[in-house]
Amino acid sequence: MPRSPRSRQHEQDAFSALRDGGRQMAASIVAENGDILAFMDLRQAKLRRAVPGQVLVLPRRHVPDLYTLTAEDMAAALRRAQRVARALREEFELVGLNLWQSSGCTEVQ
């Protein structure tokens, strides 16, 4: 079920605060550098909406959607996602992995 615009705006504000160094949302930082932030949204586990081990990878620069992401930011995010995936595979002996992109008002992340 799609979330309300108000719910999405609150989440966007929380992501922005986290990207900017604030800790307004319950998150466990997995990896970060000047361009990319990878974290586990601890609220998701409580809501049982997340896949166990779900890690969100975001550019630090606010980007409204995939369509406006630069090729450089996309490449940096995918490199970071690959590093996180390798670490998860090593730590938890994973046999598979899902990678998806959610964007816009119909996203279900």
Secondary structure, DSSP 8 states (H G I E B T S, - for coil): ----HHHHHHHHHHHHHHHTT---S-EEEEEE-SSEEEEEEHHHHHHT-S-TT--EEEESS--SSGGG--HHHHHHHHHHHHHHHHHHHHHHT-S--------STT---
